[in-house]
């Protein structure tokens, strides 16, 4: 049976290990600086100059609130720029196999651009995976009952169109109104993300 001195030494070592676990940051959760640039253009690729564009980061407080983020104004060339602190979230994603997942760091960015004159938050998910470019996903949210952008724009598999939540059997949209493409990126320097996007505010046909 260990004596009192040996027992106290063991307890001190265990306490040190517990403290180390508590203070070490989780992988991928440290705050970084995002250097975001982009071009806002119409569906034909023409720059949209002097346009207001609200940009929200997923790690902002209450990112779905109508006043979240910051409002940028595009220059004469349709370009915009933003430097802000951001936190990416670790998660595991599938790429080319249902049975294998890859480690990714998720960066979320929202752009408020209208759909048929209605405010809409176009929510972009970018998964940064080692050895590949960022994988992109886009969802669209309209203001809900509490004013938050939390009401999804429904997609119809039957005819590959979108519909307005308050008119599900009415107007059909051939696109969600915005497309976002990653033009370039660099997250090789610790604590720094450089990202350039093309943001297309698309016209669409009504069905």
C-alpha positions as CSV (number, residue, x, y, z in Angstrom):
1,X,0.0,0.0,0.0
2,X,1.5,3.4,-1.0
3,X,2.7,5.6,1.9
4,X,1.2,9.1,2.4
5,X,4.1,10.9,0.6
6,X,3.9,8.7,-2.5
7,X,0.1,9.2,-2.6
8,X,0.4,13.0,-2.4
9,X,3.0,12.9,-5.3
10,X,0.6,10.9,-7.4
11,X,-2.3,13.3,-6.7
12,X,-0.1,16.2,-7.7
13,X,0.7,14.6,-11.0
14,X,-3.0,13.8,-11.7
15,X,-3.9,17.4,-10.9
16,X,-1.3,18.7,-13.3
17,X,-2.6,16.5,-16.0
18,X,-6.2,17.6,-15.4
19,X,-5.1,21.3,-15.5
20,X,-3.3,20.7,-18.8
21,X,-6.4,19.2,-20.3
22,X,-8.5,22.1,-19.2
23,X,-6.2,24.9,-20.5
24,X,-5.1,23.4,-23.8
25,X,-7.3,24.9,-26.6
26,X,-9.3,22.5,-28.8
27,X,-8.1,21.9,-32.3
28,X,-9.5,24.3,-34.8
29,X,-11.3,26.5,-32.2
30,X,-8.7,29.2,-31.9
31,X,-9.7,32.7,-33.1
32,X,-8.1,33.6,-36.5
33,X,-8.1,36.8,-38.6
34,X,-10.1,36.5,-41.8
35,X,-9.0,38.7,-44.8
36,X,-12.0,38.4,-47.0
37,X,-12.2,40.0,-50.5
38,X,-14.7,39.5,-53.3
39,X,-16.5,40.6,-56.4
40,X,-20.2,41.2,-56.4
41,X,-21.6,40.8,-59.9
42,X,-24.8,40.1,-61.7
43,X,-25.6,36.8,-63.5
44,X,-23.8,37.9,-66.6
45,X,-20.6,38.6,-64.6
46,X,-20.9,42.4,-64.7
47,X,-19.6,44.1,-61.5
48,X,-22.3,45.7,-59.3
49,X,-20.8,49.0,-58.2
50,X,-21.9,51.0,-55.2
51,X,-24.1,48.2,-53.8
52,X,-24.6,47.7,-50.1
53,X,-23.9,44.2,-49.0
54,X,-24.4,42.9,-45.4
55,X,-21.8,40.3,-44.5
56,X,-22.2,38.0,-41.5
57,X,-19.7,35.5,-40.1
58,X,-20.9,32.3,-38.4
59,X,-18.9,33.0,-35.3
60,X,-20.5,36.5,-34.9
61,X,-22.9,36.9,-32.0
62,X,-26.5,36.0,-33.0
63,X,-25.5,35.7,-36.7
64,X,-29.1,35.2,-37.9
65,X,-30.2,38.5,-36.4
66,X,-31.1,41.2,-39.0
67,X,-28.6,43.6,-37.6
68,X,-25.7,41.1,-37.2
69,X,-22.4,41.5,-39.1
70,X,-21.4,44.6,-41.0
71,X,-22.6,46.4,-44.1
72,X,-20.0,46.9,-46.9
73,X,-20.3,49.0,-50.0
74,X,-18.8,47.7,-53.2
75,X,-16.3,49.9,-55.1
76,X,-16.5,51.1,-58.7
77,X,-15.1,47.7,-59.7
78,X,-17.8,45.8,-57.7
79,X,-15.2,44.6,-55.2
80,X,-15.5,44.5,-51.4
81,X,-13.1,43.7,-48.6
82,X,-13.4,42.8,-44.9
83,X,-10.9,42.0,-42.2
84,X,-12.4,40.5,-39.0
85,X,-11.8,37.9,-36.3
86,X,-13.4,34.6,-37.0
87,X,-13.5,31.1,-35.5
88,X,-13.7,28.0,-37.6
89,X,-15.5,24.9,-36.2
90,X,-14.0,21.4,-36.5
91,X,-16.2,18.7,-38.0
92,X,-15.9,15.5,-40.1
93,X,-17.3,15.4,-43.6
94,X,-17.7,12.9,-46.4
95,X,-16.0,13.4,-49.7
96,X,-16.1,10.4,-52.1
97,X,-17.1,7.6,-49.8
98,X,-20.0,6.9,-47.6
99,X,-17.8,5.0,-45.2
100,X,-15.0,7.5,-44.7
101,X,-15.1,10.9,-43.1
102,X,-12.4,13.6,-43.3
103,X,-11.4,16.2,-40.7
104,X,-12.5,19.7,-41.8
105,X,-12.6,23.2,-40.4
106,X,-15.9,24.9,-41.1
107,X,-16.1,28.6,-42.0
108,X,-19.6,30.1,-42.3
109,X,-20.3,33.4,-44.1
110,X,-23.7,35.0,-44.8
111,X,-24.6,37.5,-47.5
112,X,-27.8,39.4,-47.4
113,X,-29.1,39.9,-50.9
114,X,-32.8,40.1,-51.9
115,X,-35.0,37.6,-53.6
116,X,-37.8,39.3,-55.6
117,X,-37.4,42.4,-53.3
118,X,-37.5,40.3,-50.1
119,X,-34.5,40.3,-47.8
120,X,-32.7,36.9,-47.8
121,X,-29.6,35.7,-46.0
122,X,-27.5,33.4,-48.3
123,X,-25.6,31.2,-45.9
124,X,-22.3,29.8,-47.3
125,X,-20.5,26.8,-45.6
126,X,-16.9,26.4,-46.5
127,X,-15.2,23.2,-45.3
128,X,-11.4,23.5,-45.3
129,X,-9.9,20.1,-45.7
130,X,-6.1,19.4,-45.8
131,X,-5.0,18.7,-49.4
132,X,-8.1,19.9,-51.1
133,X,-9.8,23.3,-51.8
134,X,-12.6,24.5,-49.6
135,X,-15.8,22.5,-50.2
136,X,-18.8,24.8,-50.5
137,X,-22.5,24.5,-49.6
138,X,-25.2,27.2,-49.8
139,X,-28.5,27.5,-48.0
140,X,-31.0,30.5,-48.1
141,X,-33.0,31.8,-45.2
142,X,-35.8,34.4,-45.1
143,X,-36.9,36.3,-42.0
144,X,-39.1,34.2,-39.7
145,X,-41.8,35.2,-37.2
146,X,-39.3,36.7,-34.7
147,X,-37.4,38.6,-37.4
148,X,-34.4,36.2,-37.4
149,X,-33.3,34.8,-40.7
150,X,-34.2,31.2,-39.8
151,X,-36.9,30.2,-42.3
152,X,-35.3,28.1,-45.1
153,X,-36.2,28.7,-48.7
154,X,-37.8,25.4,-49.7
155,X,-36.4,23.3,-52.5
156,X,-38.6,21.0,-54.6
157,X,-37.0,17.9,-55.8
158,X,-39.9,17.2,-58.2
159,X,-39.1,20.0,-60.6
160,X,-35.7,21.2,-59.2
161,X,-37.1,24.7,-58.2
162,X,-37.4,26.8,-55.1
163,X,-40.6,28.3,-53.7
164,X,-41.4,31.0,-51.2
165,X,-42.4,29.6,-47.8
166,X,-45.6,31.6,-47.7
167,X,-46.6,30.5,-51.2
168,X,-45.5,26.9,-51.5
169,X,-47.9,26.1,-54.4
170,X,-47.3,29.4,-56.2
171,X,-44.3,31.0,-57.7
172,X,-41.4,28.7,-58.7
173,X,-37.8,30.0,-58.8
174,X,-35.2,28.4,-61.0
175,X,-32.3,29.5,-58.7
176,X,-32.0,30.7,-55.1
177,X,-30.8,34.0,-56.4
178,X,-27.1,33.9,-55.4
179,X,-24.1,31.8,-56.3
180,X,-20.8,32.0,-54.4
181,X,-17.5,30.7,-55.9
182,X,-14.2,30.4,-54.2
183,X,-11.6,32.2,-56.4
184,X,-8.6,31.8,-54.2
185,X,-7.7,31.0,-50.6
186,X,-4.7,30.5,-48.2
187,X,-4.9,29.3,-44.7
188,X,-1.3,28.1,-44.5
189,X,-0.2,30.8,-42.0
190,X,-1.3,30.1,-38.5
191,X,-4.0,32.5,-37.3
192,X,-4.6,34.0,-40.8
193,X,-7.1,33.1,-43.5
194,X,-7.1,34.8,-46.9
195,X,-10.2,34.2,-49.0
196,X,-11.4,35.7,-52.3
197,X,-15.0,35.0,-53.4
198,X,-17.1,35.7,-56.4
199,X,-20.7,36.5,-55.3
200,X,-23.2,36.5,-58.1
201,X,-26.6,38.1,-57.5
202,X,-28.5,36.1,-60.2
203,X,-31.5,36.9,-62.2
204,X,-33.9,33.9,-62.6
205,X,-36.9,32.9,-64.6
206,X,-40.4,32.4,-63.0
207,X,-42.3,29.3,-63.6
